[in-house]
């Protein structure tokens, strides 16, 4: 259990006419991400009148709302944004107790050359042998910071700086489902065949996204922990 104090570095600003963003800081941080997920969880369980949906990211939360519904239910405020901002600030003024109980997944990876399209590049750029890259990659537990880009695509981190490499200058037109890539200090699994610019170092047979599961189509969610192992 951890107590979180929200400080002056936090910003709340409008995103268009019907959305508001709560920004806790521009960095990859477990602590900031936990604050985002706590706030997202609160509003999922306690939506205010007019709230439509919420989108958590690495260190920010965006809340979409119906301007007319908010104005109708919070008529004392001059604008819908001011009303929603007041609701957010009311929640953030509380002493937050965050109980951390993340789910943990172990995901198999095949590093055969047919699936590890950029493993040799990563090794060469980082002055390592391919086997060393694999060993370093497997040595960490990765946190799912957010879901985005594609349905079920989990942005995970942080990758060891010894094997952090930039994206491709020219993205591939198609990356196979299950491919595991690195982009900077992030790693991720492509849930579907799609274009992509991350450096591919392996592939998993685990289904990351199931469009036929209407309740839980995405295997992973923000806050989960992932460990990879070799097959």
C-alpha positions as CSV (number, residue, x, y, z in Angstrom):
1,X,0.0,0.0,0.0
2,X,1.3,3.5,-0.9
3,X,0.1,7.0,-0.1
4,X,0.3,9.3,-3.1
5,X,0.6,13.1,-2.8
6,X,-0.3,15.1,-5.8
7,X,2.0,18.1,-6.3
8,X,2.1,21.4,-8.2
9,X,3.8,19.8,-11.2
10,X,0.4,18.3,-12.2
11,X,-1.4,20.2,-14.9
12,X,-5.1,20.1,-15.9
13,X,-6.0,21.5,-19.3
14,X,-8.7,21.2,-22.0
15,X,-8.3,18.9,-25.0
16,X,-10.7,20.4,-27.4
17,X,-14.3,21.4,-26.3
18,X,-15.3,18.1,-24.7
19,X,-12.3,16.6,-23.1
20,X,-9.9,17.3,-20.3
21,X,-6.4,16.0,-19.7
22,X,-4.7,15.5,-16.3
23,X,-1.0,15.5,-16.8
24,X,1.2,14.3,-13.9
25,X,4.5,14.8,-15.7
26,X,6.3,14.1,-19.0
27,X,8.3,11.0,-18.2
28,X,8.1,7.2,-18.0
29,X,7.6,6.6,-14.3
30,X,6.0,3.8,-12.4
31,X,4.9,6.2,-9.7
32,X,3.2,8.6,-12.1
33,X,1.6,5.7,-14.0
34,X,0.2,4.4,-10.8
35,X,-1.4,7.8,-10.1
36,X,-2.9,7.8,-13.6
37,X,-4.4,4.3,-13.1
38,X,-5.7,5.1,-9.7
39,X,-7.5,8.2,-11.0
40,X,-8.8,6.2,-14.0
41,X,-10.1,3.5,-11.7
42,X,-11.9,6.0,-9.5
43,X,-13.8,7.5,-12.3
44,X,-14.6,4.1,-13.9
45,X,-16.3,3.2,-10.5
46,X,-17.6,6.7,-9.8
47,X,-18.5,8.4,-13.1
48,X,-19.8,11.9,-12.9
49,X,-22.9,12.9,-14.8
50,X,-22.0,13.5,-18.4
51,X,-18.8,11.5,-18.4
52,X,-18.4,9.5,-21.6
53,X,-15.0,7.6,-21.4
54,X,-11.5,7.8,-20.1
55,X,-8.1,7.1,-21.7
56,X,-5.1,6.5,-19.4
57,X,-1.6,7.0,-20.9
58,X,1.9,6.8,-19.5
59,X,1.6,9.8,-17.2
60,X,-1.7,11.4,-18.1
61,X,-5.4,10.7,-18.1
62,X,-7.8,12.2,-20.6
63,X,-11.5,12.3,-19.8
64,X,-14.2,12.8,-22.5
65,X,-17.5,14.2,-21.5
66,X,-20.8,15.5,-22.9
67,X,-20.8,19.3,-22.7
68,X,-24.6,19.6,-22.5
69,X,-24.9,16.9,-19.8
70,X,-22.2,18.4,-17.7
71,X,-23.7,21.9,-18.0
72,X,-27.1,20.5,-17.1
73,X,-25.8,18.8,-14.0
74,X,-23.3,21.3,-12.9
75,X,-25.0,24.6,-13.7
76,X,-23.1,26.6,-11.0
77,X,-19.9,26.4,-13.1
78,X,-19.3,28.9,-15.9
79,X,-18.1,26.1,-18.4
80,X,-18.3,22.4,-18.7
81,X,-14.5,22.3,-18.5
82,X,-14.5,24.2,-15.2
83,X,-17.1,21.7,-13.8
84,X,-15.1,18.6,-14.8
85,X,-11.9,20.2,-13.6
86,X,-13.5,20.8,-10.2
87,X,-14.6,17.2,-10.0
88,X,-11.0,16.1,-10.8
89,X,-9.5,18.4,-8.2
90,X,-12.0,17.2,-5.6
91,X,-10.8,13.6,-6.1
92,X,-7.1,14.6,-6.1
93,X,-7.5,16.5,-2.9
94,X,-8.1,13.2,-1.1
95,X,-5.4,11.3,0.6
96,X,-4.9,8.5,-1.8
97,X,-4.2,5.0,-0.7
98,X,-3.1,2.8,-3.6
99,X,-3.0,-0.9,-3.0
100,X,-0.7,-2.4,-5.6
101,X,-1.7,-5.9,-6.6
102,X,-0.7,-6.2,-10.3
103,X,-1.4,-9.3,-12.4
104,X,1.8,-11.1,-13.7
105,X,2.1,-12.9,-17.0
106,X,4.8,-15.1,-18.3
107,X,5.1,-15.0,-22.1
108,X,7.1,-17.4,-24.3
109,X,9.4,-15.9,-27.0
110,X,11.0,-17.6,-30.0
111,X,14.3,-15.8,-31.0
112,X,14.9,-17.8,-34.2
113,X,16.3,-15.7,-37.0
114,X,13.0,-16.1,-39.0
115,X,11.2,-14.2,-36.3
116,X,14.0,-11.9,-34.9
117,X,14.3,-9.6,-37.9
118,X,16.3,-6.9,-36.1
119,X,18.1,-8.9,-33.5
120,X,21.4,-8.7,-35.4
121,X,21.0,-5.0,-35.9
122,X,20.3,-4.4,-32.2
123,X,23.4,-6.5,-31.3
124,X,25.6,-4.7,-33.7
125,X,24.4,-1.2,-32.7
126,X,24.8,-2.0,-29.0
127,X,28.2,-3.8,-29.4
128,X,26.8,-7.0,-28.0
129,X,26.4,-10.6,-29.3
130,X,22.8,-11.6,-30.2
131,X,22.8,-14.0,-27.2
132,X,23.7,-11.2,-24.9
133,X,20.8,-9.1,-26.2
134,X,18.5,-11.9,-25.6
135,X,19.8,-12.5,-22.1
136,X,19.5,-8.8,-21.2
137,X,16.0,-8.6,-22.6
138,X,14.8,-11.7,-20.6
139,X,16.4,-10.5,-17.4
140,X,13.8,-7.8,-16.7
141,X,10.1,-7.7,-15.6
142,X,8.2,-5.2,-17.7
143,X,5.3,-3.1,-16.6
144,X,2.4,-2.4,-19.0
145,X,2.1,1.4,-18.9
146,X,-0.7,1.8,-21.4
147,X,-2.7,0.2,-24.2
148,X,-2.7,2.0,-27.5
149,X,-1.7,2.2,-31.2
150,X,-3.6,-1.0,-32.0
151,X,-6.3,-2.8,-30.0
152,X,-4.5,-4.7,-27.2
153,X,-1.0,-3.2,-28.0
154,X,0.7,-2.9,-24.6
155,X,3.4,-0.3,-24.2
156,X,5.8,-1.9,-21.7
157,X,9.0,-0.8,-20.0
158,X,11.6,-0.1,-19.2
159,X,14.0,-1.9,-21.6
160,X,17.6,-2.0,-20.3
161,X,19.4,1.0,-21.7
162,X,22.2,-1.4,-23.0
163,X,19.8,-2.7,-25.7
164,X,17.6,0.5,-26.2
165,X,17.5,1.2,-29.9
166,X,15.5,3.7,-32.1
167,X,12.6,2.8,-34.3
168,X,13.1,2.0,-37.9
169,X,13.5,5.1,-40.1
170,X,11.1,3.5,-42.6
171,X,8.4,1.4,-40.9
172,X,7.6,-2.0,-42.3
173,X,4.3,-2.2,-44.2
174,X,3.4,-5.4,-42.3
175,X,4.6,-6.9,-39.0
176,X,3.3,-10.3,-38.1
177,X,1.0,-10.8,-35.2
178,X,2.9,-11.8,-32.1
179,X,6.1,-10.0,-33.1
180,X,8.0,-8.5,-30.1
181,X,9.7,-5.2,-30.7
182,X,11.9,-2.6,-29.1
183,X,11.7,1.2,-29.5
184,X,13.9,3.1,-27.2
185,X,13.2,2.0,-23.6
186,X,9.9,0.5,-24.6
187,X,8.9,-3.0,-25.7
188,X,5.7,-4.3,-27.1
189,X,3.9,-7.2,-28.7
190,X,2.0,-6.7,-32.0
191,X,-1.5,-8.1,-31.4
192,X,-2.4,-8.1,-35.1
193,X,-0.7,-8.1,-38.5
194,X,-0.1,-4.4,-39.1
195,X,2.5,-1.8,-40.3
196,X,5.1,-1.1,-37.6
197,X,8.4,0.6,-37.0
198,X,9.7,-1.1,-33.9
199,X,12.9,-3.3,-34.0
200,X,11.7,-6.9,-34.0
201,X,13.7,-9.3,-31.9
202,X,11.4,-12.3,-31.5
203,X,7.9,-13.6,-31.6
204,X,5.3,-15.2,-29.3
205,X,2.5,-17.6,-30.1
206,X,0.4,-16.2,-27.2
207,X,-2.8,-14.4,-28.4
208,X,-2.6,-10.9,-27.2
209,X,-5.9,-9.7,-28.6
210,X,-9.1,-11.7,-29.2
211,X,-11.8,-9.8,-31.1
212,X,-14.3,-12.5,-30.4
213,X,-14.1,-11.9,-26.6
214,X,-16.5,-9.0,-26.0
215,X,-15.7,-8.7,-22.3
216,X,-11.9,-9.0,-22.2
217,X,-10.5,-8.9,-25.7
218,X,-7.1,-7.7,-24.6
219,X,-4.9,-10.1,-22.7
220,X,-2.9,-7.3,-21.0
221,X,-4.0,-4.1,-19.3
222,X,-2.3,-1.1,-17.8
223,X,-0.6,-2.0,-14.6
224,X,0.2,-5.6,-15.4
225,X,3.7,-7.1,-15.2
226,X,5.2,-9.2,-17.9
227,X,8.2,-11.6,-17.9
228,X,9.4,-13.2,-21.1
229,X,11.0,-16.6,-21.3
230,X,12.7,-18.4,-24.2
231,X,11.3,-21.3,-26.2
